Amino acid sequence: MKKTYVKNIKAGDFIDDIFMLSEKVLSQKKDGNHYLNLTLTDKTGTLKGVIWDNVDQIASHITSGNFVTIKGNVSEYKGNLQLVVKDMSACDDQSITPSDFLPATRRDVDKMYKRLLHISDSIETGYLKSLMDAFWADTEFVAKFKSAPAAKKMHHAYLGGLLEHTLSMALLADKIAGHYSGIDRGLLITGAILHDIGKINELEYRIKIDYTDEGRLLSHIVIGVLMVREKIKSLADFPEQTALLIEHMIISHHGSREFGSPEPPKTIEAVLLNYIDEIDAKVNGIREFMESEDSSEAWTSYHRLLERHFFMKNQKDK
């Protein structure tokens, strides 16, 4: 049974416990010998580690994605905690308690799902509502949708994250649809709910959050389009153009080819969906980053991906 969690670890601690080995990178010292950089995780966070001795032997027997038993000492390196690992061995998955390693939403999943159903039921266009009802009637889909993360790392990367992200986007879509004239509210909300459904199969999330073979080969965008096509086939007289517009929203929701969309948004609803997705993902990702920082500081450390520090003083009471 796991005893020590990342969030409670401090400099000077001796660690003898189980972690998920999220990443290992074999590097070379100036003298030509190898050392190993590690990223270790549990449900509370991430800890960097390094192995200096017996590196080749250890590296050949353990791959990233495995659970490992770690022994080592925690120190500070360049202002961050670092675990200097003395011994690392593979751990049997059957002895693992998944809830020790997979973070989960802090919100009530059933309440979120009911709110999403309420928004879905408010769609006035009959064939769009029929499409959504077809998904909600699929018990296997619903079970996966309620538990899936929305990403491996960047945002809502925890159990229930996909539902949390989708609900937030649907609520934003509803508000924005009423702000601009001429917006097809039903289409925008449908796109918001369906844009990431492919993630239920793109990611695995039983004992770790990682990409499936299907996810790596196809991506959630392609998987999602195929899922929508399959459901539409079961519906009589679904308008072909509407089906095309929904597929376009899924395909273009990342905004550009640079960020993984085969085509950029080419309808107003698709443009809005892209920005709604960007807003919700960014806000969640930044807040998660802030929560991992020292709460006594006014500013975060440097966020490498977004290339800036964030001011936390006005976030302390939120």
KEKE-3310 file (N, C-alpha, C; in steps of 0.2 Angstrom, whole numbers, plus 5000, padded with zeros to 4 digits):
npx = (5004:5003:5012:5018:5015:5018:5015:5017:5031:5047:5062:5076:5069:5069:5064:5054:5045:5031:5029:5023:5032:5034:5042:5058:5074:5089:5105:5121:5136:5150:5161:5158:5150:5134:5119:5103:5088:5073:5055:5043:5027:5012:4994:4994:5004:5020:5037:5054:5067:5084:5096:5112:5120:5124:5116:5114:5111:5099:5091:5089:5079:5068:5054:5047:5031:5028:5025:5035:5046:5054:5069:5077:5085:5079:5082:5086:5087:5092:5082:5071:5063:5072:5074:5086:5090:5093:5090:5079:5065:5055:5037:5023:5008:4997:4997:4994:4985:4974:4968:4978:4986:4980:4974:4959:4944:4938:4925:4907:4903:4891:4882:4888:4886:4872:4869:4875:4866:4855:4858:4859:4846:4840:4842:4834:4833:4827:4833:4847:4845:4841:4852:4861:4854:4855:4868:4868:4860:4868:4875:4888:4896:4893:4898:4911:4913:4910:4921:4933:4949:4953:4965:4982:4992:4991:4978:4964:4968:4964:4954:4937:4939:4936:4922:4921:4927:4920:4907:4909:4913:4901:4892:4899:4897:4883:4881:4888:4882:4870:4875:4879:4872:4863:4869:4869:4863:4860:4868:4881:4881:4880:4892:4901:4899:4902:4915:4927:4925:4931:4942:4938:4943:4955:4963:4970:4965:4965:4974:4984:4987:4988:4992:4982:4985:4976:4974:4986:4988:4977:4972:4961:4953:4950:4945:4934:4926:4923:4915:4904:4899:4895:4885:4876:4872:4863:4852:4837:4835:4844:4851:4862:4871:4871:4877:4890:4894:4895:4905:4915:4917:4922:4934:4941:4943:4955:4960:4971:4982:4995:4992:4986:4974:4966:4960:4957:4945:4930:4917:4906:4902:4911:4923:4920:4919:4932:4939:4932:4936:4950:4950:4944:4953:4965:4963:4960:4972:4982:4977:4979:4993:4996:4991:5000:5011:5021:5011:5013:5020:5020:5021:5021:5033:5042:5033:5036:5030:5020:5028:5030:5028:5016:5004:4999:4993:4980:4973:4972:4961:4952)
npy = (4994:5011:5024:5037:5052:5063:5077:5078:5077:5082:5091:5082:5071:5053:5041:5027:5019:5017:5022:5029:5027:5040:5045:5042:5047:5043:5049:5057:5059:5070:5062:5052:5041:5035:5043:5044:5052:5055:5055:5055:5050:5052:5052:5065:5073:5077:5072:5075:5064:5057:5045:5039:5028:5011:5012:5008:4994:4996:5003:4995:4986:4992:5001:5017:5021:5011:5004:5007:5003:5013:5019:5031:5047:5064:5079:5097:5105:5117:5125:5116:5101:5086:5069:5058:5043:5028:5015:5006:4996:4986:4985:4975:4976:4971:4973:4986:5000:5008:5021:5027:5033:5039:5055:5063:5072:5085:5088:5084:5070:5064:5075:5084:5078:5077:5091:5093:5085:5092:5104:5098:5093:5105:5109:5114:5110:5097:5085:5087:5085:5072:5066:5068:5062:5049:5046:5048:5037:5026:5016:5011:5020:5032:5028:5027:5041:5048:5045:5047:5056:5072:5074:5069:5077:5091:5099:5097:5084:5072:5059:5060:5072:5074:5075:5086:5096:5096:5100:5113:5119:5118:5126:5138:5139:5140:5153:5162:5159:5166:5179:5184:5188:5177:5165:5147:5140:5127:5119:5124:5120:5107:5104:5108:5098:5086:5088:5082:5069:5058:5055:5046:5034:5037:5038:5029:5024:5016:5011:5020:5036:5037:5036:5026:5013:5015:5028:5034:5031:5036:5048:5058:5066:5060:5048:5053:5059:5047:5041:5049:5048:5035:5035:5044:5036:5028:5035:5041:5050:5061:5077:5079:5090:5095:5085:5086:5098:5096:5087:5094:5104:5096:5092:5104:5110:5112:5123:5125:5118:5117:5114:5102:5101:5095:5104:5122:5131:5135:5139:5151:5145:5135:5142:5149:5138:5133:5144:5144:5131:5134:5144:5137:5126:5133:5141:5131:5124:5133:5136:5124:5123:5134:5129:5120:5126:5136:5142:5153:5162:5177:5176:5163:5150:5150:5146:5135:5131:5141:5152:5162:5170:5168:5179:5176:5182:5187:5176:5168:5167:5161)
npz = (5000:4996:5004:5004:4996:4982:4984:4998:5000:5005:5005:5011:5014:5015:5003:5001:4991:4980:4963:4948:4934:4923:4914:4907:4903:4895:4898:4895:4904:4906:4907:4899:4904:4908:4914:4922:4919:4928:4928:4940:4946:4955:4961:4966:4960:4952:4952:4950:4946:4948:4942:4946:4947:4941:4930:4916:4918:4926:4917:4906:4910:4914:4908:4903:4909:4917:4934:4948:4961:4972:4980:4988:4991:4995:4988:4985:4970:4959:4964:4964:4970:4970:4967:4972:4966:4973:4971:4960:4955:4945:4948:4951:4942:4947:4960:4963:4968:4959:4962:4969:4960:4949:4946:4950:4945:4956:4956:4957:4948:4944:4946:4937:4925:4924:4923:4910:4902:4904:4897:4884:4882:4880:4867:4852:4839:4831:4824:4829:4842:4843:4839:4849:4860:4855:4858:4872:4876:4874:4884:4886:4880:4888:4901:4899:4895:4906:4914:4908:4906:4899:4893:4892:4899:4897:4900:4911:4915:4921:4929:4925:4919:4905:4905:4914:4906:4895:4899:4904:4892:4885:4893:4891:4877:4876:4882:4873:4861:4863:4863:4851:4835:4824:4826:4826:4838:4843:4835:4838:4852:4851:4844:4854:4864:4857:4852:4858:4860:4855:4863:4873:4868:4863:4874:4887:4904:4915:4925:4922:4914:4897:4880:4869:4857:4846:4848:4846:4833:4826:4832:4843:4835:4823:4827:4834:4824:4817:4826:4827:4814:4814:4823:4817:4806:4811:4813:4805:4791:4793:4791:4777:4775:4788:4795:4790:4794:4807:4808:4803:4813:4823:4817:4815:4827:4834:4828:4819:4807:4812:4825:4825:4819:4804:4795:4796:4806:4797:4797:4806:4818:4820:4821:4833:4842:4842:4849:4861:4866:4867:4877:4888:4890:4892:4904:4913:4913:4917:4930:4936:4935:4944:4956:4958:4963:4975:4987:4995:4988:4977:4963:4950:4946:4931:4917:4905:4893:4890:4891:4901:4918:4930:4939:4955:4966:4966:4965:4976:4985:4977)
capx = (5000:5007:5012:5021:5013:5022:5013:5020:5038:5051:5070:5079:5066:5071:5058:5054:5038:5029:5027:5022:5038:5030:5047:5065:5078:5096:5109:5128:5140:5156:5166:5156:5146:5127:5114:5096:5083:5066:5049:5039:5020:5006:4989:4995:5009:5025:5043:5059:5072:5090:5100:5119:5124:5121:5111:5113:5107:5092:5087:5087:5074:5062:5052:5042:5024:5028:5025:5041:5047:5059:5072:5082:5085:5076:5086:5084:5092:5090:5076:5066:5064:5074:5075:5092:5087:5098:5087:5073:5064:5048:5032:5018:5002:4991:4997:4993:4978:4973:4966:4984:4990:4976:4971:4952:4940:4935:4918:4903:4903:4884:4879:4890:4882:4865:4869:4876:4860:4850:4859:4858:4839:4838:4843:4828:4833:4825:4838:4852:4843:4841:4859:4863:4850:4858:4874:4866:4857:4873:4878:4895:4899:4892:4902:4918:4913:4910:4927:4939:4952:4953:4971:4987:4996:4990:4973:4959:4972:4962:4948:4932:4941:4933:4916:4921:4929:4914:4902:4912:4912:4894:4890:4901:4894:4876:4881:4891:4877:4865:4878:4880:4866:4864:4873:4865:4864:4860:4874:4887:4881:4882:4899:4905:4898:4905:4921:4932:4922:4936:4946:4937:4947:4962:4967:4969:4965:4963:4980:4988:4984:4992:4989:4981:4988:4971:4974:4992:4988:4972:4970:4954:4949:4948:4941:4927:4922:4920:4910:4898:4896:4892:4878:4871:4869:4857:4846:4833:4834:4848:4853:4869:4875:4872:4882:4896:4896:4897:4912:4920:4918:4927:4941:4944:4942:4961:4961:4976:4986:5000:4990:4983:4968:4967:4958:4956:4938:4928:4911:4906:4901:4918:4928:4918:4921:4940:4941:4929:4940:4956:4948:4943:4959:4970:4961:4961:4979:4985:4975:4982:5000:4996:4990:5006:5016:5021:5005:5016:5023:5015:5022:5023:5039:5042:5029:5040:5026:5017:5033:5028:5026:5009:5003:4995:4990:4973:4970:4973:4955:4947)
capy = (5000:5017:5028:5043:5055:5068:5083:5079:5076:5088:5090:5078:5064:5046:5038:5020:5018:5015:5028:5028:5030:5043:5046:5041:5049:5041:5055:5055:5063:5072:5057:5046:5037:5037:5044:5043:5057:5051:5059:5050:5053:5049:5056:5071:5077:5075:5073:5073:5060:5055:5039:5040:5022:5005:5015:5003:4988:4998:5006:4990:4982:4996:5006:5022:5018:5005:5006:5006:5004:5018:5020:5037:5053:5070:5085:5102:5106:5123:5127:5111:5095:5081:5062:5054:5036:5023:5008:5006:4990:4986:4983:4971:4980:4968:4975:4993:5003:5014:5028:5031:5036:5043:5061:5064:5078:5087:5090:5078:5068:5064:5082:5087:5074:5080:5098:5092:5082:5098:5108:5094:5093:5112:5110:5114:5107:5090:5080:5087:5083:5065:5063:5068:5057:5042:5045:5047:5030:5021:5015:5010:5027:5036:5026:5030:5048:5051:5044:5048:5062:5076:5075:5066:5081:5099:5102:5092:5078:5068:5055:5065:5078:5075:5078:5093:5101:5097:5104:5120:5122:5118:5132:5144:5140:5143:5160:5165:5159:5171:5186:5186:5186:5173:5159:5141:5138:5120:5117:5126:5116:5100:5103:5108:5092:5081:5089:5078:5062:5053:5054:5040:5029:5039:5038:5023:5027:5011:5012:5026:5040:5037:5035:5019:5012:5018:5035:5036:5030:5040:5054:5059:5070:5055:5044:5057:5059:5040:5039:5053:5045:5029:5037:5047:5031:5025:5040:5042:5057:5066:5081:5078:5096:5096:5080:5088:5104:5094:5084:5100:5107:5091:5092:5110:5113:5114:5129:5125:5112:5117:5112:5096:5101:5094:5110:5127:5133:5138:5142:5155:5140:5131:5147:5150:5132:5133:5149:5141:5126:5137:5147:5132:5122:5137:5143:5125:5122:5138:5135:5118:5125:5138:5125:5116:5131:5138:5147:5159:5167:5181:5174:5156:5149:5151:5141:5135:5131:5147:5157:5167:5169:5170:5182:5172:5185:5188:5169:5165:5166:5158)
capz = (5000:4995:5010:5003:4990:4980:4987:5005:5000:5006:5005:5017:5015:5012:5000:4999:4990:4973:4959:4941:4930:4918:4909:4908:4898:4896:4895:4896:4908:4903:4907:4895:4908:4908:4920:4920:4922:4928:4930:4944:4947:4958:4959:4969:4957:4948:4955:4946:4949:4944:4944:4944:4947:4938:4925:4910:4920:4928:4911:4902:4913:4916:4903:4905:4909:4922:4941:4950:4968:4972:4986:4987:4995:4991:4989:4981:4964:4955:4967:4964:4973:4966:4971:4970:4967:4974:4969:4957:4952:4943:4952:4948:4942:4951:4967:4963:4969:4954:4965:4972:4955:4945:4949:4948:4946:4963:4956:4957:4942:4942:4945:4930:4919:4924:4920:4903:4899:4904:4891:4878:4881:4878:4860:4849:4833:4832:4822:4833:4849:4842:4839:4856:4863:4853:4862:4879:4876:4873:4891:4886:4879:4894:4906:4897:4894:4913:4918:4904:4906:4893:4890:4896:4903:4897:4904:4913:4914:4927:4928:4925:4916:4899:4907:4916:4901:4890:4902:4904:4885:4883:4896:4887:4870:4877:4883:4867:4856:4864:4862:4843:4831:4818:4828:4826:4845:4843:4831:4842:4858:4849:4843:4860:4867:4854:4849:4861:4862:4853:4869:4877:4865:4862:4880:4892:4910:4920:4930:4921:4908:4892:4873:4867:4850:4842:4849:4843:4826:4823:4836:4845:4830:4818:4831:4836:4817:4815:4831:4825:4808:4816:4826:4812:4802:4815:4813:4799:4787:4796:4785:4776:4777:4795:4797:4787:4798:4814:4807:4802:4819:4826:4813:4815:4834:4837:4825:4813:4805:4817:4832:4825:4815:4797:4792:4800:4806:4791:4799:4812:4824:4821:4824:4841:4846:4843:4854:4867:4868:4869:4883:4894:4891:4895:4910:4917:4913:4921:4937:4938:4936:4950:4962:4960:4965:4982:4988:4998:4983:4973:4956:4949:4942:4923:4913:4899:4887:4889:4891:4906:4925:4932:4945:4959:4972:4966:4964:4983:4988:4972)
cpx = (5004:5006:5014:5018:5017:5021:5016:5027:5041:5058:5072:5075:5069:5064:5059:5047:5037:5027:5026:5028:5035:5035:5054:5069:5086:5100:5116:5132:5146:5161:5164:5151:5139:5124:5107:5091:5076:5061:5044:5032:5016:5000:4989:5000:5014:5032:5049:5064:5078:5093:5107:5123:5120:5115:5109:5109:5100:5088:5085:5081:5068:5060:5047:5035:5023:5027:5032:5042:5054:5062:5077:5080:5082:5080:5083:5090:5089:5083:5070:5068:5067:5076:5081:5091:5093:5096:5080:5071:5056:5043:5026:5012:4997:4991:4996:4986:4977:4972:4972:4987:4987:4973:4963:4949:4938:4928:4914:4901:4895:4881:4881:4887:4875:4864:4870:4870:4855:4851:4858:4851:4836:4839:4836:4827:4832:4830:4845:4851:4843:4848:4862:4860:4853:4864:4873:4863:4862:4877:4885:4899:4899:4897:4909:4919:4914:4917:4933:4942:4952:4959:4976:4991:4993:4984:4967:4962:4970:4956:4942:4933:4938:4926:4916:4923:4923:4908:4903:4911:4905:4891:4892:4898:4887:4876:4883:4886:4872:4868:4878:4874:4868:4868:4868:4867:4865:4866:4881:4887:4883:4889:4903:4904:4902:4912:4927:4930:4927:4941:4945:4941:4954:4966:4965:4969:4962:4968:4985:4985:4989:4988:4988:4984:4983:4972:4981:4992:4982:4970:4963:4950:4946:4943:4934:4923:4919:4915:4903:4895:4892:4885:4873:4868:4863:4851:4843:4833:4838:4851:4860:4873:4876:4877:4889:4898:4898:4904:4917:4922:4923:4934:4944:4945:4949:4964:4966:4979:4992:4999:4986:4977:4969:4965:4956:4948:4936:4920:4911:4906:4908:4923:4926:4920:4928:4942:4938:4934:4947:4955:4948:4949:4964:4969:4962:4968:4983:4983:4978:4990:5000:4995:4996:5012:5016:5016:5007:5019:5018:5015:5023:5030:5037:5038:5032:5035:5023:5021:5032:5028:5019:5008:4998:4991:4983:4969:4969:4967:4950:4947)
cpy = (5006:5021:5035:5046:5061:5075:5084:5078:5082:5086:5087:5072:5058:5043:5031:5018:5017:5021:5025:5031:5033:5044:5044:5043:5047:5047:5053:5061:5065:5067:5051:5041:5039:5039:5044:5048:5054:5056:5054:5054:5049:5053:5063:5076:5073:5076:5071:5069:5059:5049:5040:5034:5016:5007:5010:4997:4990:5000:5000:4985:4985:5001:5011:5019:5013:5008:5003:5007:5008:5019:5026:5042:5059:5076:5091:5103:5111:5125:5122:5105:5090:5074:5059:5047:5032:5016:5009:4999:4990:4983:4980:4975:4978:4971:4983:4995:5009:5021:5031:5035:5040:5049:5061:5070:5079:5088:5083:5076:5067:5070:5085:5084:5076:5087:5097:5090:5088:5102:5105:5094:5100:5113:5109:5111:5099:5085:5081:5084:5075:5062:5063:5063:5050:5041:5044:5040:5025:5021:5014:5017:5031:5034:5028:5037:5051:5050:5046:5055:5066:5076:5071:5071:5088:5102:5096:5085:5073:5064:5060:5071:5080:5078:5085:5098:5102:5101:5111:5123:5123:5124:5138:5145:5142:5150:5164:5165:5164:5178:5188:5184:5181:5167:5153:5138:5130:5117:5118:5121:5109:5099:5104:5102:5086:5082:5084:5071:5056:5051:5048:5034:5031:5038:5032:5027:5023:5012:5017:5030:5040:5036:5028:5019:5015:5026:5038:5036:5034:5047:5054:5062:5065:5051:5047:5057:5053:5039:5043:5050:5039:5030:5040:5042:5028:5029:5041:5049:5063:5070:5080:5084:5097:5091:5083:5094:5102:5091:5089:5103:5102:5092:5098:5113:5115:5120:5129:5119:5111:5114:5105:5095:5100:5100:5115:5128:5137:5140:5146:5150:5137:5136:5148:5144:5132:5138:5147:5136:5129:5140:5142:5128:5127:5139:5137:5124:5127:5138:5129:5119:5129:5134:5121:5120:5133:5143:5153:5164:5170:5178:5166:5156:5150:5145:5141:5135:5137:5153:5163:5165:5171:5173:5178:5176:5186:5181:5165:5163:5163:5150)
cpz = (5000:5001:5009:4996:4989:4983:4994:5005:5001:5006:5011:5018:5012:5010:4999:4998:4982:4970:4952:4938:4923:4912:4911:4902:4900:4893:4897:4899:4904:4902:4902:4898:4907:4914:4917:4923:4922:4930:4933:4946:4952:4957:4962:4965:4954:4952:4951:4950:4945:4947:4941:4943:4944:4933:4920:4912:4922:4921:4906:4904:4915:4911:4906:4905:4914:4929:4944:4958:4969:4979:4984:4992:4991:4993:4985:4976:4960:4958:4967:4968:4968:4970:4968:4971:4968:4972:4966:4954:4950:4948:4949:4948:4946:4958:4968:4964:4964:4957:4968:4967:4950:4948:4946:4949:4953:4962:4956:4950:4940:4941:4939:4925:4919:4921:4912:4899:4899:4898:4885:4877:4879:4870:4856:4843:4834:4830:4826:4840:4848:4842:4846:4860:4861:4857:4870:4881:4876:4880:4891:4885:4885:4900:4905:4897:4901:4917:4915:4906:4899:4890:4895:4901:4903:4901:4906:4913:4920:4926:4929:4921:4909:4900:4909:4911:4896:4893:4902:4897:4883:4886:4893:4880:4871:4878:4877:4862:4857:4863:4855:4840:4826:4819:4828:4833:4846:4840:4836:4849:4856:4847:4849:4864:4864:4852:4852:4862:4860:4858:4873:4874:4864:4868:4884:4899:4916:4926:4928:4915:4903:4885:4872:4860:4845:4842:4846:4835:4822:4825:4837:4840:4825:4821:4832:4829:4816:4820:4829:4819:4809:4819:4821:4807:4805:4815:4806:4797:4791:4791:4784:4777:4784:4798:4795:4792:4805:4813:4806:4808:4823:4823:4814:4822:4837:4833:4819:4812:4810:4823:4831:4821:4807:4793:4797:4800:4800:4791:4805:4818:4825:4824:4832:4845:4847:4849:4861:4870:4871:4876:4889:4895:4894:4902:4915:4918:4917:4928:4940:4940:4943:4956:4963:4962:4972:4983:4992:4994:4979:4965:4956:4946:4935:4920:4906:4892:4885:4889:4895:4913:4925:4939:4949:4965:4972:4965:4971:4986:4983:4972)
residu = (MET:LYS:LYS:THR:TYR:VAL:LYS:ASN:ILE:LYS:ALA:GLY:ASP:PHE:ILE:ASP:ASP:ILE:PHE:MET:LEU:SER:GLU:LYS:VAL:LEU:SER:GLN:LYS:LYS:ASP:GLY:ASN:HIS:TYR:LEU:ASN:LEU:THR:LEU:THR:ASP:LYS:THR:GLY:THR:LEU:LYS:GLY:VAL:ILE:TRP:ASP:ASN:VAL:ASP:GLN:ILE:ALA:SER:HIS:ILE:THR:SER:GLY:ASN:PHE:VAL:THR:ILE:LYS:GLY:ASN:VAL:SER:GLU:TYR:LYS:GLY:ASN:LEU:GLN:LEU:VAL:VAL:LYS:ASP:MET:SER:ALA:CYS:ASP:ASP:GLN:SER:ILE:THR:PRO:SER:ASP:PHE:LEU:PRO:ALA:THR:ARG:ARG:ASP:VAL:ASP:LYS:MET:TYR:LYS:ARG:LEU:LEU:HIS:ILE:SER:ASP:SER:ILE:GLU:THR:GLY:TYR:LEU:LYS:SER:LEU:MET:ASP:ALA:PHE:TRP:ALA:ASP:THR:GLU:PHE:VAL:ALA:LYS:PHE:LYS:SER:ALA:PRO:ALA:ALA:LYS:LYS:MET:HIS:HIS:ALA:TYR:LEU:GLY:GLY:LEU:LEU:GLU:HIS:THR:LEU:SER:MET:ALA:LEU:LEU:ALA:ASP:LYS:ILE:ALA:GLY:HIS:TYR:SER:GLY:ILE:ASP:ARG:GLY:LEU:LEU:ILE:THR:GLY:ALA:ILE:LEU:HIS:ASP:ILE:GLY:LYS:ILE:ASN:GLU:LEU:GLU:TYR:ARG:ILE:LYS:ILE:ASP:TYR:THR:ASP:GLU:GLY:ARG:LEU:LEU:SER:HIS:ILE:VAL:ILE:GLY:VAL:LEU:MET:VAL:ARG:GLU:LYS:ILE:LYS:SER:LEU:ALA:ASP:PHE:PRO:GLU:GLN:THR:ALA:LEU:LEU:ILE:GLU:HIS:MET:ILE:ILE:SER:HIS:HIS:GLY:SER:ARG:GLU:PHE:GLY:SER:PRO:GLU:PRO:PRO:LYS:THR:ILE:GLU:ALA:VAL:LEU:LEU:ASN:TYR:ILE:ASP:GLU:ILE:ASP:ALA:LYS:VAL:ASN:GLY:ILE:ARG:GLU:PHE:MET:GLU:SER:GLU:ASP:SER:SER:GLU:ALA:TRP:THR:SER:TYR:HIS:ARG:LEU:LEU:GLU:ARG:HIS:PHE:PHE:MET:LYS:ASN:GLN:LYS:ASP:LYS)
# end
